[in-house]
Amino acid sequence: MTENCEVVVVGGGAAGLSAALVLGRARRRTLVVDAGEPRNAPSAHLQGYLTRDGMSPAEFLAVGREEIARYGVELVRDRVVDATRGEDFTVVLASGRTVRARQLVVATGLKDELPPVPGIAERFGRDVVHCPYCHGWEVRDRATGVLASGPMSVHQALMVTQWSKDVRFFLHEVRETELTDEDRRRLAAARVTVVPGEVAEVLAEADRLTGVRLADGTVHEREVLYVAPRAVPQNDLLVRLGAELRETPFGSFPVIDERGLTTVPGLWAAGNVSGFAEQVVNAASRGYRAGAAINGELLFADLDAAVRV
């Protein structure tokens, strides 16, 4: 049997829960489908979210689930395996449950593909980190390395100097000749040590990072290593439903308006599936904005239908 609700939210992270909270408070029949794979699960804490600074991601999500439940929002641990759009959206879950919804919010986030260097994955989220705004304060003033892996690596190395004055920039697979004159001037001004050569391994001892070993055997003692994971948007559902995408240096993201509406009527995108740099607080804001806009869309659609009758 096909169940009916007004809104299905796919994804139970900050964006999805925030959208669901607004919709629940607006008395909209809302279902959240959460696969239980949050991007920030490796981190012990989230930062920069006013009143939630330092809270663990798991605790943050647990509180969010409790809040939406107060307003009658249903959350299920499941996965969407298919979705089609006719007059409404028909969403099929892995459990076999089929739900029909007037509006659909995709808040499925993205996955981080880490550089394939031994030792990085094991320490990611602790002393191998990616964002100075998320982790910089916690690892401040330590011997720091930055692994070059893309066009924004120089920018990352320069930013990190706000939190540590002992920064080594490991070029890894980047050739020295690829650095521009401006790159060199800025790195020198920031007193960043540029280290050529490929990084072969991240070293750890007693559950802490101790350094990196280059392919030539040279070991550089470091306590922290910044990397730049490749962001992979979880946009399969958006693609399946025909949403237009835009190509960016960080992946394919949906074309949306300021509220989060895609090019497909009734299909919304919020959080990291809609943009690379949506920290938790920004993702929650995007979800809130989408939830409020959806309530307005439904309200005026019903009023217009009543007038036509």
N, C-alpha and C positions, 0 to 999 in steps of 0.2 A: 504494500500500500504506500502511496505517496502522501507524506505529511505536508501541511501548509504552515508557513510562518511568513512574517513580513521581511525579515532580513536574516541572511546567513553571513556570518563573519568567518572567514577561513584564516586561521592563525590566532593563537592565544598568547602572543607577546604583548609588549607595551601598547602597540598601535591597535591591535585587535581588541584587547581588553578595554582600552579607553573608548573606542567606538561603541563597544557593547554596553559600557557603563552609561554613556549618554543616551543610547537607544532604550535601554532598560528603564531609565528614569523618565523617558518620554512615553513609556507604556507601550513600547513596540515589542511584538513577539519576535524574539531574537534568539538565534542559535549560534554558538561559537564552536567551531570544529578545530581542535588543537591536536597536532601530531606529536607534541611534546618534545620538540627539538630546538630549543632556544639557541640563538647564535652565541650569546654571552655565557653559556653554561660553564665554560672552562674558567671564567673569572670568579674570584672570591668575593668581589664587591662591584658595585656600580658607583660612579662618581658624577658630580656636577648636576645632580637632580635635587633641587632645593627641597629640603625636609626629608629626603631619602638618601642623602650622600653617605656612602659607606655601607648601605644595605646590600645584602647578598642578592644576586639575581633570583635565586630560588624563593627567598622570603618575599621579594617584591611581587613575584607572580602569584604566590600563595595568597597574599593580601588582596591582590587584584581579583582573583577568582572569588574570594569571599565577598567582595564588594558587589560584583555583578550579580551574584546569587541573591542578594537582598532585594533586587528589583525584578526577580523572576526570569532572569536570563539563564538559559540552559547551556552548559558547557559539556562537550563530550570529547573524550580522548579517542580520536579517530583520524582518518585521512580521507581527503576528497580524491576519488579516482576518476571522476568524470563530471562534466558540467556542460549543459547546453542551454541555449537561450531561445525561447519562443516568445509568447506573450509575457511569460515570467521566466525565471531561471529554474532549471531542474538540476539538483546537485545529488550525486550518488557517492555514498561513503563506502569505505573498504568493508565495513561491517555488513553491507547490503542495504542499509537504510537509505531511502530516497526522500529528499526534501525539496519542496517547491517554495521559492522565495521571490518576492517582488524586487528586492534589491540584493546585491551581492558585494561584499567587501573582501578584497584579497589583501591580507596582511601577512604573507608567508615569508617575508624577510629575504635574507640571502645567506649563503654559506661562504666561509673563508677557505680558500685553497692555499695552504701554506707552501712556502718554498721547500722543495724536496731535499733538505739538508738534514742528515741524521741528528737527532737531538732537539730539533725545533718543536715538533708536534708534542713531545713529552712535557715540555716546559711552557707551552703557550698558555697565556693567561696568568702566569706567575712572574717569571723574570725574563721570559720572551714575550714581548708585548708589541702592540701595533699603534696605539694612539696615545700621545703624550697628554692629551686632555683627560683621557680615561685613567691613565696609570702614572703619569709623570710625577705627581706629588709623592706617590708611594715609593718610587724608585729614585728620588732626587739625590743628587750629589754622589751618585755611585759611578764607578768606572763603566762607561756605557759604550756599546757598539751599535751601529746602524748597518743593516745588510742591504746593499743596493740590489734592487730587483725590478726597477721600472723607471719611467720618466719622472715620477714624483719623488724619487729617493733622495735627491739633493735637497729638495724642500723639506723632507722629513728630517734629514740630518741637521739642517739649520734650525728647525723648530725645536729639536731636542735640546739644543744648547741653552734654552731657557731654564731647563731643569738640571743640567749637569754641565760642568766646564771641562770634563774629561771625556771627550767624544772621539771615537775612531770610526771612520766611514770606510767600511769594507766594500770595495768595488765589486767583488764576487765575479759575476759574469759580464760586468760593464768594463769596457776598455778605458784607460785613462784618456785616450784621444777623444772619447765621446763627451767628456766634460767641456763645457764652453768656457770662454775666458771669464764670463760673468760668474759661472759656477765656482771657478777657482778663486776669484777675488773674494766672493762671499764666504767660501769655506775657510779661506785664510783669515779673513777678518773675524770670523767666529772662532778661530783657533781650533778648527776640526782637523784632526790628523787623517789624511787620506791613505788608505792601505790597499795597494793593488794585489791582485791574486784571488783565486777562487777559494771560498770557504768550504772545507770538506766536512767539518763536524763541529757541533756545539758540545762543549764539555761541561760536565756537572759532577759534583761530589757532595755527599751528605745532603742531598736534596736541595742543592743550590747551584746556580750557574757559576762556573769558574773561568770560562774563557771560550775562545774559538780557535780551532786548528785549521790552518790553511793547507791547501793541497801539497805545498812544498814541505810540510811538516812544521812550519813556524807556528808557535802558540802565542796568542795574545790574551793576556789575563783581562777578563771583563766580568762584571757582575750582572749586567743587564744587556739584552740585545733587542733592538727594535727591528721589526720586519714589516713588510708591506704585503699582506695576503692578497691573492687575487679574489676579488669579490664576484661571486656567482649568484645573480638574482634568481630567486625561486619563482620564475615568471611563467611556468608551463601553463597554469590555469588561465592567465591573461592571454597568452598566445592562442590557446585552444578556443577562447571565446572571441577572438578577432580584434583584441585591443591593439592599437597602433603603438609601436615601440620607437624609441629614439636611441641611437648609438652614442655612447659616451666613452671616454678613455677608461671608464671603470665598469663597463658592461652595458647591457640593453635594459633600458627602463621605460615604463609606459609614459606616453604623452598624457598628461593630466592637467586639469585646470587648477585654480588656486584652492579649490575645496577637496580635490582628490578624485574627481570624476574622470574616467578614461574616455576614449573616443567611442566606447560602446555604451549606449544609454542604460542606466541602472547598475553599471559595473564600476566599482571604486577601488582605488589602490591607496594603501597607507603604510607608513613605516619604511623599512629598508628595501622593500620590493619596489618602492617608488623613487628611491634615491640612495646614493652610496653613503652619504655622510649624516644619516639620521641617527644621532645618538639617542639613548633611551628617552630623554626628556623631549626631544624633537619628534620622535616616533609617537609618543603619547599625545603630543599636540596635534599631529596629523590625524590620528585616530579620532580625537575629540572633534576636530573640524569636520571630518567626514561624517561622523555620527549625527552632528547637528544638521548638516546639510541634507542628509538622507531623511531625517524626520520631516524637514520642510518640504522636500520633494513629495513624500507620501501624503502629507497633509493636503497640499494644494492639488495633487492629482485627484484625490478623493473629492475635494470640494468642486473641482471642475467637472468631474463625472456626475456629481449630484445636480449641478446646474444644467448639464445637457439632458438629463432625464426630465 
